[in-house]
C-alpha cells in the first residue's frame, strides 16, 4: 500500500492511525464483523499486510500466566448449531496456537460453575460462554476475571460482550411470511423468555401479529427441550381451534414439534404450515424441505473467536464511553423458504 511501510511490533492502534480510522473499526474489520463494509475490511487488511502486522501468537501467550487453552461453554452439543460453532471455534483456535476445551452444561447452573471454575484454575486464556438462565453469583464473579465472550444469549449480570443473532427480526420475518400466505391462526412455540434469545424471538412474533391485527395468544414458551415442544404442539393441534401455521423458536424445539405432528399423523404443509429454527442438512429431507430461520453460524462463530483472541492479545477495542456493558454484536439470520409452508387454502 502506497505511503504505508512495514515496521516492527505493529499494533491495531498503528493501523488505525495510518488509515485515520478508530481502533474499534480496525479491530472489528480484522475480526470480520458484518457491519464493517467490504471496502473498509479490504483497506484494513491491505494496510495490515503492508505494515507487517502479525497478531500476537503462542510464544507471547506462553510467556504470560495463561495456558494455551480456550474454553467453550455451551448448553447442548446435540444441537446442530452448537456442534457447528464448536468446530468453527476449534479450527480457528488451533490455527492461532490454542487448544479448545469443551463444556456442556445442559443448562445446569451448578455444572456451568464447576466447569468455569476448572477453566479458571487451569488458567485458560479465555472463555466463550452461552450462559444458563440463572448463573450462580460465583460464575458471574469468575467471568469478571477472565477474557470472556457471551454467545447467542446475553445475561444482564455479565459484563462480557455478547455476540448474538438479531432474533427479533428473524421471528418477525417468519411470522410475516405466514401472514402474507393468508394465515391468521398462527402459533408460536419457543424457549423461555428468561433467556435473552427467547425474549427477543417472542417479541418478534408479537410485533408481526400486532402489526397485522391478529391474535397472538396461541403461544407456549419453556425449556429448549424436545419433550416440551412435543407436549405444546400436541396440545395446540388437538385443541378446538388448532393453528393453521406454526413457528418454532429453537432447533431442539423444532425436533419436538415435528415429532408431535408425526405422532398425530399430521403433515406440513398439508395440515399445518411450519417454520422451524436452525438449518441442519436433514431439514431439506422433511417432506419437500422445511422452511426455517437459518442462523448465521459461520459469521458468528468466526467473529466470536476472533474477538476473544483480540481480547487475549490485548488488541481489544475500548468500550464505548467506558460502558460496563457494551452493546451486543447482532448478526442477521436468514428466512430460508422451502415447501413446509404454503398459502392458506380458501
FIVO-770240 format. One record per atom (N, C-alpha, C, O, CB): residue in three letters; x, y, z. Coordinates in steps of 0.1 Angstrom, whole numbers, plus 5000, padded with zeros to 4 digits. Glycine has a CB too. Layout:
N
AlaXYZ;...
REM end
This chain:
346
Unk500949885000;Unk500050005000;Unk500950125000;Unk501850145008;Unk499050005012;Unk500650214991;Unk501550334989;Unk501450425002;Unk500350445008;Unk501050424977;Unk502650465007;Unk502750555018;Unk502650485031;Unk502850555042;Unk501550655017;Unk502550355032;Unk502550285044;Unk503650175043;Unk503650085035;Unk501150215047;Unk504550185052;Unk505750095052;Unk505650005064;Unk505050025074;Unk507050175052;Unk506449885062;Unk506449795073;Unk507249845084;Unk508249925082;Unk507149655068;Unk506949805096;Unk507649855108;Unk507549745119;Unk506749655118;Unk507049985114;Unk508449745129;Unk508449635139;Unk507249655149;Unk506849765151;Unk509749625146;Unk506849545154;Unk505849545165;Unk504649635162;Unk504149715170;Unk506449595178;Unk504049615150;Unk502849695146;Unk501649645155;Unk501449525157;Unk502549675131;Unk500849745159;Unk499649725167;Unk498449765159;Unk498549835149;Unk499749795180;Unk497249735164;Unk496049775158;Unk495949925159;Unk495449995149;Unk494849715165;Unk496449985169;Unk496450135171;Unk497250195159;Unk496850305154;Unk496950175184;Unk498450135156;Unk499250185145;Unk498450185132;Unk498550275124;Unk500550105144;Unk497750075129;Unk496950065117;Unk495850175117;Unk495650235106;Unk496349925115;Unk495250185128;Unk494150285129;Unk494650425126;Unk494050505119;Unk493450285143;Unk495850455132;Unk496450595129;Unk496750615115;Unk496550715109;Unk497650615138;Unk497350505109;Unk497750525095;Unk496550545085;Unk496750605075;Unk498550395091;Unk495450485088;Unk494250485080;Unk493250595084;Unk492250615078;Unk493550355079;Unk493550665095;Unk492650765101;Unk491350695104;Unk490250755101;Unk492550885091;Unk491350585110;Unk490150515115;Unk490250495130;Unk491250515136;Unk490050375108;Unk489150465136;Unk489050435150;Unk489650295153;Unk489650205144;Unk487650445156;Unk490250285165;Unk490750155170;Unk489650045168;Unk489949935164;Unk491250165184;Unk488350085172;Unk487249985172;Unk487049945157;Unk486749825155;Unk486050055177;Unk487050035148;Unk486749995134;Unk487849895129;Unk487449795122;Unk486750115125;Unk489049925132;Unk490149835127;Unk490049695134;Unk490249595127;Unk491549895130;Unk489749695147;Unk489649575154;Unk488549485148;Unk488649365146;Unk489449595169;Unk487349555146;Unk486249475140;Unk486449435126;Unk486049325122;Unk484949565141;Unk487149515118;Unk487449475104;Unk488349355104;Unk488149265096;Unk488149595097;Unk489349345112;Unk490249235113;Unk489449105118;Unk489848995114;Unk491449265122;Unk488449125126;Unk487649015131;Unk486548985122;Unk485748885125;Unk487049055145;Unk486449055110;Unk485349025100;Unk483949045105;Unk483048965102;Unk485548885096;Unk483749165112;Unk482449195117;Unk481549235105;Unk481949305096;Unk482449315127;Unk480249185105;Unk479449205093;Unk479049355091;Unk478649385080;Unk478149125095;Unk479149435101;Unk478649575099;Unk479849665094;Unk479549785091;Unk478149635112;Unk480949605092;Unk482049685086;Unk482049655071;Unk481949535067;Unk483449645092;Unk482149755063;Unk481949745049;Unk483149655043;Unk484249655049;Unk481849875042;Unk482849595032;Unk483849515025;Unk485049605021;Unk486249555022;Unk483249445013;Unk484749725017;Unk485849815013;Unk486749845025;Unk488049855023;Unk485349945007;Unk486149875036;Unk486949905048;Unk487749785052;Unk488949795056;Unk486049955060;Unk487149665052;Unk487849545056;Unk489149525047;Unk490149495051;Unk486949425055;Unk488849545034;Unk489949525024;Unk491149625027;Unk492249595026;Unk489449545010;Unk490749755029;Unk491749855032;Unk492549825045;Unk493749835045;Unk491049995034;Unk491849775055;Unk492549745068;Unk493449625066;Unk494549635071;Unk491449715079;Unk492949525059;Unk493849405057;Unk495049435049;Unk496149385051;Unk493049295051;Unk494849525038;Unk495949555030;Unk497049635038;Unk498249615037;Unk495449645018;Unk496549735046;Unk497449805055;Unk498149715065;Unk499349735067;Unk496649915062;Unk497449625070;Unk498049525080;Unk499149445073;Unk500249425079;Unk496949435086;Unk498949405061;Unk499949335054;Unk501149425051;Unk502349385053;Unk499449275041;Unk500849545046;Unk501949635042;Unk502849675054;Unk504049695053;Unk501349755036;Unk502149685066;Unk502849735078;Unk503549615085;Unk504249635095;Unk501949805087;Unk503249495081;Unk503849385088;Unk503149345101;Unk503749285110;Unk505249405090;Unk501849375101;Unk501149345114;Unk500949195115;Unk500549125106;Unk499749405114;Unk501349135127;Unk501148995130;Unk500448985144;Unk500949045153;Unk502548925130;Unk499348925144;Unk498648905158;Unk499548835167;Unk500348755163;Unk497348825156;Unk499548875180;Unk500348805190;Unk500048665190;Unk498848615189;Unk500048865204;Unk501048575190;Unk500948435189;Unk501148355201;Unk501248405212;Unk501748385178;Unk501448225199;Unk501548135210;Unk502748175219;Unk502648165231;Unk501747995205;Unk503848215213;Unk505048245221;Unk504748345231;Unk505148335243;Unk506248285212;Unk504148455227;Unk503848565236;Unk502848505247;Unk502948535259;Unk503248685229;Unk501848435242;Unk500848375252;Unk501548295263;Unk501148295274;Unk499848295245;Unk502548215258;Unk503148125268;Unk504048195278;Unk504448145288;Unk504048015260;Unk504448325274;Unk505248405283;Unk504448465294;Unk504948515304;Unk506048505276;Unk503048465292;Unk502148515302;Unk501848405312;Unk502348295311;Unk500848575296;Unk500948435321;Unk500548335331;Unk499448245326;Unk498948165334;Unk500048405344;Unk498948265314;Unk497848185308;Unk498348065301;Unk499448065296;Unk497048275299;Unk497547965301;Unk497747845293;Unk497247865279;Unk496447955277;Unk497147715300;Unk497647785269;Unk497147805256;Unk495747735253;Unk495547665243;Unk498147755245;Unk494847745263;Unk493547685262;Unk492447785262;Unk492447885269;Unk493347585274;Unk491547765253;Unk490247845253;Unk489147755256;Unk488947645251;Unk490047915239;Unk488247805266;Unk487147725270;Unk485847765262;Unk485647885260;Unk486847745285;Unk485147665258;Unk483847695251;Unk482747625260;Unk482747505261;Unk483747635236;Unk481847705265;Unk480847655274;Unk479447675268;Unk478947785266;Unk480847735288;Unk478847565264;Unk477547565257;Unk476547475264;Unk476947385271;Unk477747525242;Unk475247495261;Unk474247405268;Unk474047275263;Unk473647175270;Unk472947475269;Unk474347255250;Unk473947125243;Unk474747105230;Unk474747185221;Unk472447135239;Unk475446995230;Unk476246965218;Unk475446885208;Unk475946865196;Unk477546895222;Unk474246835212;Unk473446765202;Unk472746865193;Unk472246825182;Unk472346675210;Unk472646985197;Unk472147095189;Unk473147125177;Unk474247155180;Unk471847225197;Unk472647115165;Unk473547125153;Unk474247265154;Unk475347275149;Unk472747115141;Unk473547365159;Unk474147495159;Unk475447495168;Unk476447545163;Unk473147605164;Unk475247445180;Unk476447445189;Unk477547355184;Unk478747385186;Unk475947405203;Unk477147245178;Unk478147155172;Unk478947225162;Unk480247205161;Unk477547025167;Unk478247295153;Unk478947375142;Unk479847485148;Unk480947505144;Unk477947435132;Unk479347555158;Unk480147655165;Unk481347595171;Unk482447655170;Unk479247725176;Unk481247485177;Unk482447425183;Unk483547395173;Unk484747415175;Unk482047295191;Unk483147345161;Unk484047315150;Unk484747445146;Unk485947445143;Unk483347245139;Unk483947545144;Unk484547675139;Unk485547735149;Unk486547775145;Unk483347775136;Unk485147735162;Unk485947795172;Unk487247705173;Unk488347765175;Unk485247795185;Unk487147575173;Unk488247485175;Unk489247505164;Unk490447525166;Unk487847345175;Unk488747515151;Unk489647535140;Unk490447665141;Unk491647675138;Unk488847525126;Unk489747775144;Unk490347905145;Unk491347905157;Unk492447965155;Unk489248015147;Unk490947845168;Unk491847845179;Unk493147765176;Unk494247815179;Unk491247775191;Unk493047655170;Unk494247575166;Unk495147655157;Unk496347645158;Unk493847435160;Unk494547715147;Unk495247795137;Unk496147905144;Unk497147955138;Unk494347855127;Unk495647955156;Unk496348055163;Unk497148005175;Unk497648085183;Unk495448165167;Unk497347875175;Unk498247815186;Unk497547785199;Unk498247775209;Unk499347905188;Unk496247775199;Unk495447745211;Unk494847605210;Unk494747555199;Unk494447855214;Unk494347555221;Unk493547435221;Unk492147465227;Unk492047555235;Unk494247325230;Unk491147395222;Unk489847415227;Unk489447315237;Unk489647195235;Unk488847415215;Unk488847355248;Unk488347265259;Unk486847295259;Unk486347405260;Unk488947295273;Unk486047185258;Unk484547205257;Unk483847165270;Unk484247075277;Unk484047105246;Unk482847255273;Unk482047225285;Unk480547225280;Unk480147315273;Unk482147335296;Unk479847115284;Unk478347105280;Unk477647115293;Unk477647025302;Unk478046975273;Unk476847225295;Unk476247245308;Unk474847185310;Unk474347165321;Unk476147395310;Unk474147155298;Unk472747115299;Unk471947215306;Unk470847185312;Unk472646975306;Unk472347345305;Unk471647455312;Unk471547435327;Unk470547485333;Unk470247465306;Unk472547375333;Unk472547345347;Unk473547445353;Unk474747435350;Unk473047205350;Unk473147545361;Unk474047645366;Unk475147595375;Unk476247645375;Unk473247745375;Unk474947485382;Unk475947425390;Unk477047365381;Unk478247375384;Unk475447315399;Unk476647295371;Unk477647245361;Unk478447355354;Unk479647345352;Unk476947155351;Unk477747455351;Unk478347575345;Unk479447635354;Unk480547655349;Unk477247685341;Unk479147645366;Unk480047695376;Unk481247605377;Unk482447655377;Unk479447725389;Unk481047475379;Unk482147385381;Unk483047385369;Unk484347385371;Unk481547245383;Unk482547385357;Unk483347385345;Unk484147515344;Unk485347515340;Unk482547355333;Unk483447625346;Unk484147755345;Unk485247765356;Unk486347815353;Unk483147875347;Unk485047715368;Unk486047715378;Unk487247635374;Unk488347675377;Unk485447655391;Unk486947515367;Unk488047435362;Unk488947515352;Unk490147505352;Unk487547305356;Unk488247585343;Unk488947665333;Unk489847775340;Unk490947795336;Unk488047735323;Unk489247835350;Unk489947945357;Unk491247885365;Unk492247945364;Unk489048015367;Unk490947775372;Unk492047705379;Unk493247665369;Unk494347675373;Unk491547585387;Unk492847625358;Unk493847575348;Unk494447695340;Unk495247685331;Unk493347475338;Unk494047815344;Unk494447945338;Unk494247945322;Unk495147985315;Unk495947965341;Unk493047915318;Unk492647925304;Unk492748065300;Unk492548155307;Unk491147865302;Unk493148085287;Unk493448215282;Unk492148295280;Unk492148415281;Unk494148205269;Unk491048225278;Unk489748295276;Unk488648195275;Unk488848075275;Unk489848385264;Unk487448245275;Unk486248165275;Unk485148225266;Unk484948345266;Unk485648155290;Unk484448145259;Unk483248175251;Unk482148105258;Unk482247975260;Unk483348145236;Unk481148175262;Unk480048115271;Unk478648145266;Unk478348265263;Unk480248155285;Unk477848045265;Unk476348065263;Unk475748045277;Unk475547935281;Unk475747965253;Unk475448155284;Unk475148145298;Unk473748075301;Unk472948075292;Unk475048275304;Unk473648005312;Unk472447945316;Unk471448055320;Unk471748175321;Unk472647845328;Unk470148015323;Unk469148115326;Unk469448185339;Unk469348305340;Unk467848045328;Unk470048115349;Unk470248175362;Unk471648135367;Unk471748055376;Unk469148135372;Unk472748195361;Unk474048165366;Unk474248195380;Unk473748295385;Unk475048225357;Unk475148115387;Unk475448145401;Unk476248275402;Unk476948315393;Unk476348025406;Unk476148335414;Unk476848465416;Unk478348445415;Unk479048535410;Unk476548515430;Unk478848325418;Unk480348295417;Unk480748285402;Unk481848325398;Unk480648165424;Unk479748235394;Unk480048235379;Unk480248375374;Unk481248395367;Unk478948155372;Unk479348465377;Unk479448595373;Unk480748665378;Unk481448735370;Unk478248685378;Unk481148635390;Unk482348695396;Unk483548645389;Unk484448715386;Unk482448665411;Unk483548505386;Unk484748445380;Unk484948505366;Unk486048525361;Unk484648295379;Unk483848525359;Unk483948575345;Unk484548715344;Unk485148755334;Unk482548575338;Unk484448795355;Unk484948925355;Unk486548925355;Unk487149015352;Unk484549005368;Unk487048805359;Unk488548795360;Unk489148725348;Unk490348705348;Unk488848725372;Unk488348695338;Unk488948625326;Unk488448695313;Unk487448765314;Unk488548475326;Unk489148675302;Unk488648725289;Unk487548635285;Unk487648515285;Unk489848725279;Unk486348695283;Unk485148625280;Unk484248685270;Unk484248815269;Unk484348595293;Unk483548605262;Unk482648655252;Unk481348575254;Unk481348445256;Unk483148635238;Unk480248635255;Unk478948565256;Unk478448545241;Unk478648625232;Unk477848655263;Unk477848425239;Unk477448385226;Unk476048335226;Unk475548255235;Unk478348265221;Unk475248395217;Unk473748365215;Unk472948425226;Unk471948495222;Unk473548215215;Unk473248405238;Unk472548465249;Unk473348575256;Unk474548565257;Unk472048355259;Unk472648675261;Unk473348775269;Unk472648785282;Unk471448815283;Unk473248915261;Unk473448765293;Unk472848775306;Unk473248915312;Unk474348965312;Unk473448665315;Unk472148975318;Unk472349115323;Unk473449135334;Unk474049235335;Unk471049165328;Unk473649025341;Unk474649035352;Unk476049025347;Unk477049055355;Unk474448925362;Unk476248985335;Unk477648965329;Unk478149085321;Unk477349135313;Unk477648835321;Unk479349125324;Unk479949235317;Unk480449195303;Unk480649285295;Unk481049295325;Unk480749075301;Unk481349035288;Unk480549075276;Unk479349065276;Unk481648885288;Unk481249115265;Unk480549145253;Unk479849025248;Unk480248915249;Unk481549205243;Unk478649055241;Unk477848945236;Unk477848945221;Unk477749055215;Unk476448955241;Unk477848825215;Unk477748805200;Unk476448725199;Unk476348615202;Unk479048735194;Unk475448795193;Unk474048735192;Unk473448745179;Unk474048815170;Unk473148805203;Unk472348675177;Unk471548685165;Unk470548795166;Unk470048815177;Unk470948545161;Unk470148865156;Unk469048955156;Unk467748875156;Unk467048865146;Unk469149055144;Unk467448815168;Unk466348725169;Unk465048785166;Unk464148725160;Unk466348665183;Unk464848905171;Unk463548975169;Unk463248985154;Unk462048965150;Unk463549105176;Unk464149035147;Unk463949055132;Unk463748925125;Unk462848915116;Unk465149125126;Unk464348815130;Unk464248685124;Unk462848625126;Unk462248585116;Unk465248585129;Unk462348635138;Unk461048575141;Unk459948665135;Unk458848615130;Unk460748565156;Unk460148795135;Unk459148885128;Unk459048855113;Unk457948845108;Unk459649035130;Unk460248825107;Unk460148785092;Unk459448655090;Unk458748635080;Unk461648775087;Unk459648555100;Unk458948435098;Unk457448445099;Unk456648395092;Unk459448335109;Unk456948535109;Unk455548555111;Unk454948635099;Unk453848595094;Unk455348635124;Unk455748725094;Unk455248805082;Unk455048715070;Unk454148735062;Unk456148925080;Unk456048625069;Unk455948525058;Unk454648445058;Unk453948435048;Unk457148425058;Unk454248405070;Unk452948325071;Unk451748415070;Unk450748375064;Unk452948255085;Unk451848535075;Unk450748635073;Unk450548665059;Unk449348675054;Unk451048765081;Unk451648685051;Unk451548705037;Unk450848595030;Unk450148615020;Unk452948725031;Unk450948475035;Unk450348355029;Unk448848345033;Unk448248245030;Unk451148225033;Unk448448435041;Unk446948435045;Unk446648375058;Unk445448365061;Unk446248375034;Unk447648325065;Unk447348265078;Unk447048365089;Unk447548475090;Unk448648175083;Unk446048325097;Unk445648415108;Unk445748345122;Unk446148415131;Unk444148455106;Unk445548215122;Unk445748145135;Unk447148085134;Unk447447975130;Unk444648025136;Unk448048165139;Unk449548135139;Unk449948115153;Unk449748195162;Unk450348245132;Unk450547995156;Unk451047965169;Unk452547985170;Unk453247975159;Unk450647825173;Unk453048005182;Unk454548015184;Unk454947925196;Unk454247935206;Unk454948165186;Unk455947845194;Unk456547765205;Unk457947795205;Unk458747775196;Unk456247605202;Unk458447855217;Unk459747895218;Unk460447875232;Unk459747825241;Unk459848045215;Unk461647915233;Unk462347905245;Unk461948005255;Unk461348115252;Unk463847915243;Unk462147985268;Unk461648065279;Unk462148215277;Unk463348235272;Unk462148015292;Unk461348305281;Unk461748445280;Unk462748485291;Unk463148605292;Unk460548535280;Unk463048395300;Unk464148415309;Unk465548425302;Unk466448475307;Unk464148315320;Unk465548375290;Unk466748375282;Unk466548495272;Unk465448525267;Unk466948245274;Unk467648575270;Unk467548695261;Unk467148655247;Unk466348725241;Unk468948765261;Unk467648545242;Unk467248505228;Unk465748465228;Unk465048495218;Unk468048385224;Unk465248395238;Unk463848365239;Unk462948485240;Unk461948485233;Unk463548275251;Unk463348585247;Unk462648705249;Unk462548775235;Unk461448825231;Unk463248795259;Unk463648785228;Unk463748855215;Unk462948785205;Unk462248845197;Unk465148875211;Unk462948655205;Unk462248575195;Unk460748595197;Unk459948615187;Unk462548425195;Unk460248595209;Unk458848615212;Unk458348755208;Unk457248775203;Unk458548575226;Unk459248855211;Unk458948985208;Unk458749005193;Unk457849085189;Unk460049085213;Unk459548935185;Unk459448945170;Unk458048895166;Unk457448955157;Unk460548875163;Unk457648785172;Unk456348725168;Unk455248815172;Unk454348835164;Unk456148585176;Unk455248865184;Unk454248965189;Unk454149085180;Unk453049125176;Unk454549005203;Unk455349135176;Unk455349255168;Unk454649235154;Unk453949325150;Unk456849295165;Unk454949125148;Unk454349095135;Unk452849075136;Unk452049125128;Unk454948975128;Unk452449005147;Unk450948975148;Unk450249105152;Unk449149125146;Unk450748875159;Unk450749185160;Unk450149315163;Unk450049405151;Unk448949465149;Unk450849395175;Unk451049405143;Unk451049495131;Unk449949445122;Unk449349535115;Unk452449485124;Unk449649315121;Unk448649265112;Unk447249265119;Unk446349225112;Unk449049125108;Unk447149305131;Unk445949305138;Unk445449165142;Unk444249145142;Unk444849375130;Unk446349075144;Unk445948935147;Unk446148895161;Unk446948955168;Unk446748835138;Unk445448795166;Unk445548745179;Unk446848665181;Unk447148575173;Unk444348655183;Unk447748715190;Unk449048645192;Unk448948565205;Unk450048535211;Unk450148745193;Unk447848515209;Unk447648445222;Unk448048295221;Unk448248235232;Unk446348455227;Unk448248245210;Unk448548095209;Unk450048075209;Unk450748055199;Unk447948035196;Unk450548085222;Unk452048075223;Unk452347985235;Unk451547965244;Unk452648215226;Unk453547925234;Unk454047845245;Unk455547855246;Unk456247835236;Unk453647695243;Unk456047895258;Unk457447915259;Unk457947825271;Unk457147815281;Unk457848065261;Unk459147775270;Unk459647685280;Unk461047645278;Unk461747715270;Unk458747565281;Unk461547545284;Unk462947505282;Unk463247455268;Unk462347395262;Unk463347395292;Unk464347475263;Unk464647435249;Unk464947285249;Unk466047235246;Unk465947505244;Unk463847205251;Unk463947065252;Unk462847005242;Unk461747055241;Unk463747015266;Unk463246895236;Unk462346825227;Unk461046795233;Unk459946815227;Unk463046695221;Unk461046745246;Unk459846705252;Unk458846815254;Unk457646805253;Unk460146645266;Unk459346935257;Unk458547055259;Unk457747085246;Unk456547105247;Unk459347175264;Unk458447095235;Unk457847125222;Unk456847015219;Unk455747045213;Unk458847145211;Unk457146895221;Unk456246785218;Unk454846805225;Unk453846795219;Unk456846645222;Unk454946835238;Unk453746855246;Unk452946975241;Unk451746965239;Unk454046865261;Unk453647085239;Unk453047205235;Unk452347195221;Unk451147235220;Unk454047325234;Unk453047135212;Unk452447125198;Unk451347025198;Unk450247045191;Unk453547085188;Unk451446915205;Unk450346815206;Unk449146885212;Unk448046865207;Unk450746695215;Unk449246965222;Unk448147035228;Unk447447135219;Unk446247135218;Unk448547105241;Unk448347205212;Unk447747305202;Unk447047235191;Unk445947285187;Unk448947395196;Unk447547135185;Unk446947075173;Unk445746985176;Unk445046955167;Unk448046985166;Unk445546955189;Unk444346875193;Unk443346965199;Unk442346915204;Unk444746755202;Unk443547095200;Unk442547185206;Unk441447205196;Unk441347155185;Unk443247315209;Unk440447285202;Unk439147315194;Unk439447385181;Unk438847365171;Unk438147385202;Unk440347485182;Unk440747565170;Unk442247555168;Unk442947645172;Unk440247705172;Unk442747445162;Unk444247435160;Unk444747545151;Unk444047595142;Unk444547295155;Unk446047575152;Unk446647675143;Unk446747615129;Unk446847495127;Unk448047715148;Unk446747715119;Unk446947675106;Unk448447685102;Unk448947635092;Unk446147755096;Unk449147755111;Unk450647775109;Unk451347775122;Unk450747815133;Unk450847905101;Unk452547735122;Unk453347725135;Unk454747775133;Unk455447745123;Unk453347575140;Unk455247855142;Unk456647905142;Unk457347845154;Unk456747845165;Unk456748055142;Unk458447785152;Unk459247715163;Unk460447795165;Unk461247825156;Unk459547565160;Unk460747835178;Unk461847925181;Unk463147855187;Unk463647915197;Unk461448025190;Unk463547745182;Unk464747675187;Unk464947555179;Unk464047485174;Unk464647645202;Unk466247515177;Unk466547395170;Unk465947265176;Unk465347185170;Unk468047375168;Unk466247255189;Unk465747135196;Unk464147135197;Unk463547025196;Unk466247125211;Unk463547255198;Unk462147255199;Unk461547225185;Unk460447165184;Unk461647395202;Unk462247245174;Unk461847215161;Unk461747055160;Unk460747005154;Unk462747265150;Unk462646985165;Unk462646845165;Unk461446795173;Unk460646705168;Unk463946785172;Unk461146855185;Unk459946815192;Unk458646845185;Unk457746765186;Unk459946885206;Unk458546955179;Unk457346995171;Unk457146895160;Unk455946845158;Unk457547135165;Unk458146855152;Unk457946765141;Unk457546625146;Unk456846555140;Unk459246755133;Unk458146585158;Unk457746455164;Unk456346455168;Unk455646355166;Unk458646425176;Unk455846565173;Unk454446575177;Unk453546565165;Unk452546495166;Unk454146705185;Unk453846635155;Unk453046625143;Unk452946485137;Unk451946435133;Unk453546725132;Unk454146425137;Unk454246285132;Unk453346185141;Unk452646105135;Unk455646235131;Unk453446205154;Unk452646125163;Unk451146135161;Unk450446045163;Unk453046155177;Unk450746255157;Unk449346285154;Unk448946255140;Unk447746265136;Unk449046425157;Unk449846205132;Unk449546175118;Unk449346295109;Unk448646295099;Unk448346085117;Unk449846415113;Unk449746535106;Unk450946565098;Unk452046525101;Unk449446655116;Unk450746635087;Unk451846675078;Unk451946825076;Unk451046895079;Unk451646605064;Unk453146865072;Unk453347005069;Unk453847015054;Unk454746945051;Unk454347075079;Unk453147095046;Unk452147195050;Unk450747145048;Unk449747225049;Unk452347325042;Unk450547015046;Unk449146975044;Unk448147005055;Unk447047055052;Unk449146825042;Unk448546985067;Unk447747015078;Unk448047145086;Unk447247215091;Unk447746905088;Unk449347175085;Unk449847305092;Unk451147345085;Unk452047265083;Unk449947275107;Unk451247475082;Unk452447525077;Unk453447545089;Unk453047585100;Unk452247665070;Unk454747505087;Unk455647515098;Unk456947585094;Unk457447565083;Unk456047365102;Unk457347675103;Unk458647745101;Unk459547695113;Unk459147715125;Unk458547905101;Unk460647635110;Unk461547585121;Unk462647685124;Unk462547795120;Unk462147455116;Unk463647635131;Unk464747715135;Unk466047635134;Unk466047515138;Unk464547775150;Unk467047695129;Unk468247625126;Unk468247575112;Unk467147585105;Unk468547505136;Unk469347515107;Unk469247455093;Unk470247345091;Unk471147355083;Unk469547565083;Unk470147235099;Unk470947115096;Unk470547055083;Unk469447085078;Unk470847015108;Unk471446975077;Unk471146915064;Unk469846845063;Unk469246845053;Unk472346825060;Unk469446775074;Unk468246695073;Unk466946775072;Unk465946725069;Unk468146605085;Unk467046905074;Unk465846995073;Unk465346985058;Unk464147005055;Unk466147135077;Unk466246965049;Unk465946965035;Unk465146835031;Unk464546815021;Unk467146975026;Unk465246735041;Unk464646605038;Unk463246585045;Unk462646485044;Unk465546495044;Unk462846695052;Unk461546695058;Unk460546725048;Unk460446845043;Unk461446795070;Unk459746625043;Unk458746645032;Unk459546695020;Unk460446625015;Unk457746755036;Unk459146815015;Unk459946875004;Unk460846985009;Unk461147075001;Unk458946924993;Unk461146975022;Unk462147075027;Unk461447165037;Unk460247205035;Unk462647165016;Unk462047195048;Unk461547275059;Unk461847415058;Unk463047455058;Unk461947215073;Unk460847505058;Unk461147645059;Unk461647675073;Unk461147625082;Unk459747735056;Unk462647755073;Unk463347775086;Unk464047905087;Unk464447965077;Unk464347665089;Unk464347945100;Unk465148065103;Unk466548005104;Unk466947925113;Unk464748135116;Unk467448045094;Unk468847995094;Unk469748085101;Unk469948195096;Unk469247975079;Unk470348045112;Unk471248135119;Unk472548155111;Unk472948065104;Unk471548075133;Unk473248265113;Unk474548295107;Unk475648225114;Unk476448285120;Unk474748445106;Unk475748095113;Unk476648015121;Unk478048055119;Unk478748085129;Unk476447865119;Unk478548045107;Unk479948075105;Unk480348215109;Unk481348235116;Unk480348045091;Unk479648315104;Unk480048455107;Unk480048475122;Unk480948545128;Unk479148555101;Unk479048425130;Unk479048445144;Unk480248375151;Unk480848425160;Unk477748395150;Unk480448245147;Unk481548165154;Unk482848225151;Unk483748245160;Unk481448025149;Unk483048265138;Unk484348325135;Unk484648465142;Unk485748485147;Unk484448345120;Unk483548545143;Unk483748675149;Unk483948655164;Unk484748725170;Unk482448755147;Unk483248565170;Unk483348545185;Unk484748495189;Unk485348555198;Unk482348435190;Unk485348405181;Unk486748355185;Unk487748465181;Unk488748485188;Unk487048225177;Unk487548535170;Unk488448645166;Unk488448755177;Unk489548815180;Unk488148705153;Unk487248785182;Unk487148895192;Unk487748845205;Unk488448925211;Unk485648925194;Unk487548725208;Unk488248675221;Unk489748675220;Unk490448715229;Unk487748535224;Unk490248635208;Unk491748635206;Unk492248775207;Unk493348795212;Unk492048565193;Unk491548875202;Unk491949015203;Unk491949055217;Unk492949125222;Unk490949105195;Unk491049015225;Unk491049045240;Unk492248975246;Unk492949045254;Unk489748995246;Unk492548855243;Unk493648785249;Unk494948845246;Unk495848855255;Unk493648635245;Unk495048895234;Unk496348955229;Unk496449105232;Unk497349175228;Unk496548935215;Unk495449155240;Unk495549305243;Unk495249395232;Unk495649505232;Unk496849335249;Unk494549345222;Unk494249425210;Unk492749465209;Unk492249495199;Unk494649355197;Unk492049455221;Unk490649485221;Unk490349625220;Unk491149715224;Unk489949425234;Unk489249655214;Unk488749795213;Unk488249855226;Unk487649775234;Unk487749815202;Unk488349975229;Unk487850035241;Unk486350035241;Unk485750045230;Unk488350175244;Unk485650005252;Unk484250015253;Unk483750155251;Unk484350245256;Unk483749955266;Unk482650175244;Unk482150305241;Unk481750375254;Unk480950335262;Unk480850295232;Unk482350495256;Unk482050575267;Unk482450515280;Unk481950555291;Unk480650615267;Unk483350415280;Unk483650345293;Unk482550265298;Unk482550235310;Unk484150445303;Unk481650225290;Unk480450145295;Unk480950015300;Unk481749945295;Unk479450125283;Unk480249965311;Unk480549835316;Unk479949725308;Unk480449615307;Unk479949825331;Unk478749755302;Unk478049655293;Unk478049705279;Unk477149785275;Unk476649635299;Unk478949665271;Unk478949705257;Unk477749655249;Unk477249545253;Unk480249655250;Unk477249725239;Unk476149675232;Unk476449545225;Unk477649535220;Unk475649785222;Unk475549455223;Unk475849325217;Unk476149345202;Unk475649435196;Unk474749225219;Unk476949255196;Unk477149255182;Unk476049165176;Unk476049045179;Unk478549205178;Unk475149215168;Unk473949135163;Unk474249095149;Unk474549175140;Unk472649215165;Unk473948965146;Unk474148915133;Unk472848875127;Unk472048815134;Unk475148795133;Unk472548915115;Unk471248885109;Unk471048735105;Unk472048675100;Unk470948975097;Unk469948685108;Unk469648545103;Unk468948555090;Unk468548665085;Unk468748475114;Unk468748435083;Unk468048435070;Unk466848345071;Unk466848235077;Unk469048375060;Unk465748395065;Unk464548305064;Unk464648225052;Unk464548275041;Unk463248395065;Unk464948095053;Unk465048005041;Unk463747945039;Unk463247865047;Unk466147895044;Unk463147985027;Unk461747935024;Unk461747805016;Unk462347805005;Unk460948045017;Unk461147705021;Unk461047575013;Unk459547535013;Unk458747625011;Unk461947465020;Unk459247415013;Unk457947365010;Unk457047335022;Unk455947285021;Unk457947245001;Unk457547365034;Unk456747325046;Unk455747435049;Unk454947425059;Unk457647305058;Unk455747545042;Unk454847655043;Unk454147675030;Unk454747665019;Unk455447785049;Unk452847715030;Unk452147735018;Unk450947835021;Unk450547845032;Unk451647605011;Unk450447895010;Unk449247985012;Unk448147905018;Unk447847795015;Unk448848054999;Unk447347975027;Unk446147915033;Unk445147895023;Unk444847975015;Unk445648005045;Unk444547765023;Unk443547735013;Unk442347815015;Unk441947835027;Unk443147585013;Unk441747865005;Unk440547955006;Unk439347875010;Unk438247925012;Unk440248024992;
REM end
